Amino acid sequence: MPRAKNSNMASPPSGDRLVTPAETARRLGISPGTLRNWGAAGKGPRRYRMSPDYGGRVRYSEHEVDAFIEHVKTGALARPPKSRA
C-alpha cells in the first residue's frame, strides 16, 4: 500500500513527546477516521511511522500538532513550518 505524502520515515524532533493518533484526533477535535483520511490525503500534522521494533505504528510530534492547531486557528490551513530540530 502506498504511503501518504506526509508520512515521514525520519525521526521526529529530538526530545519531542510523541502522541498517538487517538490523542492527536482528540486534541484536534476530529475523529480518528478523519485523521487517517487527512494523512492519506497528505493533510494535517506531519506523521511519523515508527520502526518495526515499535510495531510500525504512526505517531505525531506533540510540538507539530500544537503548531498545526495554531495555524488552523489563524486561518492558515497549509502544513505548519518545519520544526527547529
ABEGO torsion letter per residue (X at the ends): XBBBAABBABBBBBGBBBBBAAAAAAAAGBBAAAAAAAAAAGBEBBBBBBBAAAGGBBBBBAAAAAAAAAAAAAGBABBBBBBBX
